[in-house]
């Protein structure tokens, strides 16, 4: 039996996100490791964690995009863009939300609403 895929996580690590010079007090590697490790051991379908070179909105560094699991996407769930994910608390909340199923499966934790922003238009995103 195949387990259906869980939500996806795209972690920006381009020009500004993951930059120790811009955010010297953030352990970027540890945050990425924690998201990857915890999502792999989640009770439900594990999240798919990918690293992107640059997602574009550098003023929001560190940017994370959480995409719904395919089943939730078919029910109308959409990706959630989170910015300023620079502290352990935000990573912990993100991890908990992923374990609960992410967009379309569980409500966004209230403190993460402060990190949510609308994505830039596609034409301005760095590829």
C-alpha positions, 0 to 999 in steps of 0.5 A: 500500500502506498502512502499518499504524499503529505504537504510540501515545504519549499525553504528559500536559501537564496541570496538573502534567505539563509544568509548568516550575514543578514541574520547572524543570530539564526541557525539556518542549517539547524532550522532546515535540518529540523524541518526535514527530520521532523517531517520525515517522522510525522505520524501522517504522510511526511512533508516533502521538504525542498530547498529553493535558490531564491523565491524572490521576496527578499524583504521577507527573508527567511521565506518558506512556502507550504504547499497542500498535500495533493488531496487537500489541493484537490479540495481547494487548499492553496499554498501559504507563504510565510516570511521572517521565519527566523526563530525557533518558535516559528519553526516549531509551529511550522513543524506542528502544522505540518504534522497536522497536515498543513494547508487544507487539513489543519488551520494555520496556527494563530502566531504564524498568521503574523508570518503570512504574506501574499506571494509576489506576482509570478513575473517578479519572482526570481527563478 
